[in-house]
């Protein structure tokens, strides 16, 4: 049973006052020791719903892997790892995913972690290579299970589950109701926590459908972006070519923005998300790849520059804003040859005579990179200390800091970043000199 005082301290570390109703219900179901399906909308906090009760199941000094979390994407794996590390529990966590160094993962797994988070392909690989002993694992989480099936990971997940012979409990999460649970999941005595139709606690989303002549569609996009010039704003396109084109046009107008799609390699995608989260880029132009499984808090508005292919896609795109009961805005932009889909019951507003748009102002923040990270024993405290002592920066001059295996990023006020770089570039961190620069 979770100690109330311990839980309060845990939530304080996460800057959360209390769990929401879905998380409380999920916690209660998980404590029943039944297999559990958690159905809840994107952004409702499903990660904490399963991590907190499982944290208190972990045994100290067991010297074995105890929890396995399977996710459909690298970004979701990293997000869950970040949340678990924020617990400061003393338990080790390893994160494994495609595009990540296999050698680094083997080293991490060699000192057995209590928690393993990863994508199906990489987990299968490490089980086959005997870097993970599946007989040790006691708890299995299939996070965003519907998405994993949609992305074609059934074969890998089936192999993994077949080898988990001593699992005591399975926890599945999904943002959509599933007609049936596949037999390979081997769920037993399933308890369902369903908050998908909880209209009383649904987020407040203001949706507008705007129609303009084709020649003015890009002007209309600029006008909508300008409603929240400091963002964060997500612009959804259907194809990566459209993402690249829209991004270039925004840059021409002075709007710093990032792109995110399947044609980018993993470090590029990680960096794009870092600069979106830390405010260097107020806008992220993306495909549906960013519609699920990413931790992008406080998105002010979602703009559907192109009509989503399905109602489900439309729902998940909108789920990136109005998260955790907050308010948010969504816009669907239509041109002459485009029509509002039947599943959207919304009045179409005609927008005409859009003036030419003035240039956007530069974003408040810029990103400093340090070519060192967790594997170099560098942490956020080291970076803050460097910036305070050597660059003379105050607390308010420093924004979000993110530390990866071999790279770290920190947001610094744009007006102070050049001076700060000049002061810290010659300095050493923990006795070693690393490359430091500005990443625009």
BELFENLIN-V808377 format. One record per residue. N is the residue number from 1. PSI is psi in radians with two decimals (NA if undefined). OMEGA is omega in whole degrees, -180 to 180 (* if undefined). Layout:
BEGIN
n = <N N>
psi = <PSI PSI>
omega = <OMEGA OMEGA>
END
This chain:
BEGIN
n = <1 2 3 4 5 6 7 8 9 10 11 12 13 14 15 16 17 18 19 20 21 22 23 24 25 26 27 28 29 30 31 32 33 34 35 36 37 38 39 40 41 42 43 44 45 46 47 48 49 50 51 52 53 54 55 56 57 58 59 60 61 62 63 64 65 66 67 68 69 70 71 72 73 74 75 76 77 78 79 80 81 82 83 84 85 86 87 88 89 90 91 92 93 94 95 96 97 98 99 100 101 102 103 104 105 106 107 108 109 110 111 112 113 114 115 116 117 118 119 120 121 122 123 124 125 126 127 128 129 130 131 132 133 134 135 136 137 138 139 140 141 142 143 144 145 146 147 148 149 150 151 152 153 154 155 156 157 158 159 160 161 162 163 164 165 166 167 168 169 170 171 172 173 174 175 176 177 178 179 180 181 182 183 184 185 186 187 188 189 190 191 192 193 194 195 196 197 198 199 200 201 202 203 204 205 206 207 208 209 210 211 212 213 214 215 216 217 218 219 220 221 222 223 224 225 226 227 228 229 230 231 232 233 234 235 236 237 238 239 240 241 242 243 244 245 246 247 248 249 250 251 252 253 254 255 256 257 258 259 260 261 262 263 264 265 266 267 268 269 270 271 272 273 274 275 276 277 278 279 280 281 282 283 284 285 286 287 288 289 290 291 292 293 294 295 296 297 298 299 300 301 302 303 304 305 306 307 308 309 310 311 312 313 314 315 316 317 318 319 320 321 322 323 324 325 326 327 328 329 330 331 332 333 334 335 336 337 338 339 340 341 342 343 344 345 346 347 348 349 350 351 352 353 354 355 356 357 358 359 360 361 362 363 364 365 366 367 368 369 370 371 372 373 374 375 376 377 378 379 380 381 382 383 384 385 386 387 388 389 390 391 392 393 394 395 396 397 398 399 400 401 402 403 404 405 406 407 408 409 410 411 412 413 414 415 416 417 418 419 420 421 422 423 424 425 426 427 428 429 430 431 432 433 434 435 436 437 438 439 440>
psi = <2.48 2.20 2.26 -0.74 -0.72 -0.73 -0.70 -0.71 -0.67 -0.82 -0.58 -0.70 -0.49 0.02 0.69 2.29 -0.78 2.81 2.67 3.09 -0.69 -0.77 -0.68 -0.76 -0.72 -0.74 -0.77 -0.74 -0.73 -0.62 -0.26 -0.18 0.10 2.85 2.52 2.39 2.11 1.99 2.02 2.64 2.74 2.34 0.12 -0.12 0.60 -0.49 -0.86 -0.50 -0.59 -0.49 -0.73 -0.90 -0.57 -0.54 -0.70 0.01 -0.29 2.40 2.25 2.58 0.34 -0.42 0.77 2.69 2.34 -0.58 2.33 2.18 2.06 2.23 2.75 -0.24 2.71 -0.74 -0.71 -0.67 -0.82 -0.65 -0.81 -0.69 -0.77 -0.72 -0.77 -0.71 -0.57 -0.36 -0.48 0.83 -0.33 -0.17 2.54 2.47 2.42 2.42 2.16 2.36 2.82 2.43 -0.11 2.59 2.09 -0.65 -0.75 -0.73 -0.71 -0.68 -0.73 -0.69 -0.32 -0.52 1.71 2.10 2.64 -0.53 2.30 2.25 2.31 3.03 2.72 -0.75 -0.81 -0.65 -0.76 -0.77 -0.84 -0.47 -0.77 -0.62 0.02 0.46 -0.37 2.27 1.80 -0.38 -0.34 -0.51 2.37 -0.40 2.35 2.26 2.19 1.53 2.44 0.86 -0.68 -0.69 -0.67 -0.71 -0.75 -0.58 0.05 0.52 0.29 -0.78 -0.82 -0.76 -0.66 -0.75 -0.79 -0.86 -0.61 -0.56 -0.14 1.37 -0.23 0.38 2.26 -0.53 2.45 2.41 2.14 2.47 2.64 2.55 -0.03 2.63 2.32 2.36 -0.69 2.69 2.19 2.54 -0.56 -0.35 -0.41 0.80 2.65 2.23 0.98 2.27 2.28 2.26 1.85 1.92 0.31 -0.57 0.52 1.30 -0.50 -0.45 0.37 2.59 2.71 1.82 2.14 1.99 2.32 2.42 2.05 2.32 2.36 2.78 2.59 -0.68 -0.32 0.09 -0.72 -0.63 -0.70 -0.70 -0.80 -0.71 -0.73 -0.74 -0.66 -0.28 -0.54 1.28 -0.41 0.00 -2.71 2.41 2.32 2.25 2.09 2.29 2.87 -0.38 2.65 -0.52 -0.71 -0.65 -0.86 -0.72 -0.81 -0.70 -0.79 -0.71 -0.70 -0.73 -0.68 -0.50 0.13 0.07 1.85 2.27 2.82 2.88 2.71 1.93 3.03 -0.22 -0.04 2.61 2.94 -0.80 -0.64 -0.74 -0.75 -0.77 -0.66 -0.72 -0.68 -0.86 -0.40 -0.78 -0.62 0.02 -0.04 -0.72 2.06 -0.32 2.43 2.11 2.23 2.91 -3.00 -0.09 -0.52 0.15 -0.27 2.63 0.09 2.48 1.57 1.60 2.67 0.63 2.18 -0.69 2.58 2.28 2.08 1.63 -0.54 2.55 2.22 2.64 -0.56 2.84 -0.67 -0.72 -0.75 -0.77 -0.78 -0.59 -0.85 -0.45 -0.13 -0.26 3.04 0.76 2.66 0.80 0.12 2.97 2.78 2.93 2.56 2.48 2.38 2.10 2.21 2.49 -3.02 -0.74 0.31 2.52 2.61 2.22 2.65 -0.42 -0.08 1.91 1.36 2.44 2.37 2.17 2.25 2.22 2.08 2.87 0.96 2.18 2.79 2.50 2.43 2.91 2.53 2.69 2.70 2.62 2.72 -0.59 2.70 2.86 2.24 2.35 2.58 2.16 1.00 2.67 -2.63 -0.65 -0.26 0.18 0.50 2.37 3.12 -0.63 -0.70 -0.72 -0.76 -0.75 -0.74 -0.81 -0.61 -0.89 -0.68 -0.52 -0.04 0.58 2.48 2.96 -0.72 -0.19 -0.21 2.29 -2.52 2.36 2.28 2.27 2.13 -3.00 -0.87 0.25 2.53 2.57 2.45 2.34 2.30 2.51 2.26 -0.67 -0.22 -0.06 -0.65 -0.76 -0.73 -0.75 -0.75 -0.59 -0.59 -0.26 -0.69 -0.16 2.76 2.66 2.10 0.75 0.09 2.50 2.33 2.72 2.30 2.39 -3.11 2.28 1.80 NA>
omega = <-177 177 -176 -179 178 -180 179 178 179 -180 178 178 -179 -177 179 -179 -179 177 176 -174 179 -179 178 180 179 179 180 180 -179 179 179 180 173 167 -170 170 178 178 -178 -175 174 178 -177 176 -178 -179 178 -178 178 -177 -175 179 179 178 -177 171 -176 -180 178 177 178 179 177 173 -174 -177 174 178 180 -176 -178 -174 178 -177 179 177 -180 179 -178 177 -179 179 -179 179 179 177 -176 -172 -175 176 -178 176 175 -178 -177 -176 179 -179 179 -179 178 179 178 180 179 178 180 -178 -178 171 -163 175 175 -177 176 178 -180 177 -173 -177 -179 178 178 -180 -176 173 180 180 179 172 174 176 -174 -180 -179 -169 -177 -177 -180 174 173 -175 -175 -174 179 180 178 177 -180 -178 173 -178 -174 -177 -180 -179 178 178 -178 -175 177 -177 180 -171 -176 180 -180 -173 175 177 180 173 -180 176 177 179 -179 -179 177 177 180 -177 -176 179 175 178 -176 176 -170 172 -177 174 -172 177 -177 -178 -178 -175 -178 -179 -180 179 -179 -177 177 -178 174 176 -174 -180 180 174 -176 -177 -176 -174 179 175 178 177 179 -179 -179 178 -177 178 176 -174 178 177 -6 180 174 175 -178 172 -177 -176 -178 178 178 177 -179 -177 -180 179 -180 180 178 178 179 179 177 -180 178 -176 176 175 -177 177 -173 180 -179 176 -172 179 178 -179 178 -178 178 180 178 -176 173 -179 -174 174 175 174 179 -176 171 178 -168 169 178 177 -178 -175 -179 169 180 177 178 -173 169 174 -176 -178 174 -180 175 179 174 -176 178 -176 -176 176 179 178 178 -180 -177 174 -179 -179 177 175 -177 -178 177 175 177 177 179 -179 175 -180 170 -177 -178 174 -172 -174 -178 -176 -179 179 -177 -178 178 -179 -174 178 178 180 178 -179 -178 176 179 -178 174 -172 176 -180 175 173 178 180 -177 -173 170 -174 175 177 175 -176 177 -178 -174 -179 176 -180 177 178 -177 -179 178 -177 178 179 178 -177 178 -171 -173 -179 178 179 176 -178 -177 178 -174 180 -176 176 177 -177 177 -176 -175 -178 177 180 178 176 178 178 -175 -176 -178 -170 -179 178 180 -180 179 -178 -174 -176 -180 -171 176 175 -176 174 -178 -179 180 177 179 -180 178 179 179 *>
END
